[in-house]
Amino acid sequence: MESHQGKCSCGKVEVEITLPEPLSSYHPRACDCDFCTARNIAYLSHPNGLLVITTDVGLLGKKQGSNQARFITCPSCQTVIAATLQQEDIFIGALNATLLVDAALLGETTQVSPKLLSAKDKVERWKTLWLPIKVKSNEP
């Protein structure tokens, strides 16, 4: 397992992603929806990995498209940190790979089009691709 760090534009939200393979073996997924393309986001995840988000400010959540995924953003700089799904006892998601310090090590980005999937199919796909998320708050 390898861990890699990153942060949002203003530095108030830090991320650490742990993945089972070297970073160079991953090809981030670039969603072709208007929300993601406008922000130049490519997502990184592996179901056997872990994403830890550490913040000293409260995180914001935005819903787009089918209103199932929640996009966690920094309240200060509005950077999208991750796309997430919360259901009963699971909290999973995919990291905005552009936040990683060593993002240049990643393989070529792959274009995906979740908007072509039904709402049910989206959730089933996310459950197979996304990783568990833990949020650590350093708020006073």
C-alpha positions as CSV (number, residue, x, y, z in Angstrom):
1,M,0.0,0.0,0.0
2,E,1.2,3.5,-0.9
3,S,0.0,6.8,0.6
4,H,0.0,10.1,-1.3
5,Q,-0.8,13.6,0.0
6,G,-2.5,16.6,-1.4
7,K,-4.5,19.7,-0.5
8,C,-7.1,22.2,-1.8
9,S,-6.0,25.5,-3.4
10,C,-6.0,27.4,-0.1
11,G,-4.5,24.6,1.9
12,K,-7.3,24.4,4.6
13,V,-8.3,20.9,3.5
14,E,-5.6,18.1,3.3
15,V,-6.0,14.7,1.8
16,E,-4.2,11.4,2.0
17,I,-5.1,8.6,-0.3
18,T,-3.8,5.1,0.3
19,L,-3.8,2.8,-2.7
20,P,-2.7,-0.8,-3.2
21,E,-0.7,-0.2,-6.4
22,P,1.9,2.5,-7.4
23,L,0.3,5.8,-8.4
24,S,1.6,5.3,-12.0
25,S,-0.7,2.3,-12.5
26,Y,-3.9,4.4,-12.0
27,H,-5.7,6.3,-14.7
28,P,-8.0,9.0,-13.2
29,R,-11.5,9.1,-14.5
30,A,-12.6,12.5,-16.0
31,C,-16.4,12.8,-15.8
32,D,-17.9,14.5,-18.9
33,C,-20.7,16.3,-17.0
34,D,-20.8,20.1,-17.1
35,F,-19.9,20.4,-13.4
36,C,-16.8,18.3,-13.6
37,T,-15.5,19.5,-16.9
38,A,-15.9,23.2,-15.8
39,R,-13.6,22.4,-12.9
40,N,-11.2,20.1,-14.8
41,I,-11.7,17.3,-12.3
42,A,-10.4,13.7,-12.7
43,Y,-11.3,11.2,-10.0
44,L,-9.1,8.6,-8.4
45,S,-10.2,5.6,-6.3
46,H,-9.7,1.9,-5.6
47,P,-12.2,-0.1,-3.5
48,N,-9.3,-1.5,-1.4
49,G,-7.9,2.0,-0.7
50,L,-8.7,4.7,1.8
51,L,-9.2,8.4,1.6
52,V,-8.6,10.5,4.7
53,I,-9.7,14.1,4.6
54,T,-8.3,16.4,7.3
55,T,-9.7,19.9,7.7
56,D,-9.8,22.8,10.2
57,V,-12.9,24.3,8.4
58,G,-16.3,22.7,7.9
59,L,-16.7,21.0,4.6
60,L,-19.5,21.9,2.1
61,G,-21.5,19.5,0.1
62,K,-23.0,20.1,-3.3
63,K,-25.2,17.8,-5.3
64,Q,-25.3,17.7,-9.1
65,G,-26.8,15.6,-11.9
66,S,-28.9,12.8,-10.4
67,N,-28.5,14.3,-6.9
68,Q,-27.1,11.1,-5.5
69,A,-23.4,11.9,-5.2
70,R,-22.4,14.7,-2.9
71,F,-19.4,16.7,-3.9
72,I,-17.3,17.7,-0.9
73,T,-15.8,21.2,-1.3
74,C,-13.6,23.5,0.7
75,P,-15.7,26.4,2.0
76,S,-12.8,28.8,1.6
77,C,-11.6,28.2,-1.9
78,Q,-14.5,26.1,-3.3
79,T,-12.1,23.4,-4.5
80,V,-13.9,20.1,-5.0
81,I,-12.2,17.5,-2.8
82,A,-14.1,14.4,-3.6
83,A,-17.3,12.9,-5.1
84,T,-19.0,10.9,-2.3
85,L,-21.9,8.6,-1.5
86,Q,-23.4,8.1,1.9
87,Q,-25.7,5.2,2.4
88,E,-26.6,3.6,5.7
89,D,-23.3,2.4,7.1
90,I,-21.1,3.3,4.1
91,F,-19.3,6.5,3.2
92,I,-17.3,6.1,-0.1
93,G,-16.0,8.3,-2.8
94,A,-13.4,9.2,-5.3
95,L,-10.7,11.9,-4.8
96,N,-10.2,14.8,-7.1
97,A,-6.8,13.6,-8.3
98,T,-5.6,17.0,-9.4
99,L,-5.1,17.8,-5.6
100,L,-2.3,15.3,-5.2
101,V,1.2,16.7,-4.9
102,D,2.5,13.9,-7.1
103,A,-0.4,13.9,-9.6
104,A,2.1,13.9,-12.4
105,L,2.9,10.3,-11.6
106,L,-0.6,9.2,-12.6
107,G,-1.4,7.5,-15.9
108,E,-3.3,9.2,-18.6
109,T,-6.8,10.3,-17.8
110,T,-9.8,8.2,-19.0
111,Q,-13.0,9.9,-20.1
112,V,-16.2,8.5,-18.5
113,S,-19.9,9.4,-18.9
114,P,-21.9,8.5,-15.8
115,K,-24.8,10.6,-17.1
116,L,-25.5,7.7,-19.5
117,L,-26.2,5.4,-16.6
118,S,-29.5,5.1,-14.7
119,A,-29.5,6.3,-11.1
120,K,-29.4,2.7,-9.8
121,D,-26.5,1.8,-12.2
122,K,-24.5,4.8,-11.0
123,V,-24.7,3.7,-7.4
124,E,-23.8,0.1,-8.2
125,R,-20.8,1.3,-10.3
126,W,-19.6,3.6,-7.5
127,K,-19.9,0.8,-5.0
128,T,-17.4,-1.3,-7.1
129,L,-15.0,1.6,-7.8
130,W,-15.0,4.0,-4.9
131,L,-13.0,3.8,-1.7
132,P,-13.9,4.3,2.0
133,I,-13.6,7.9,3.3
134,K,-12.7,9.1,6.8
135,V,-13.0,12.8,7.7
136,K,-10.8,14.2,10.5
137,S,-11.8,17.6,11.8
138,N,-9.3,19.9,13.5
139,E,-12.0,22.6,14.1
140,P,-11.7,24.3,17.4
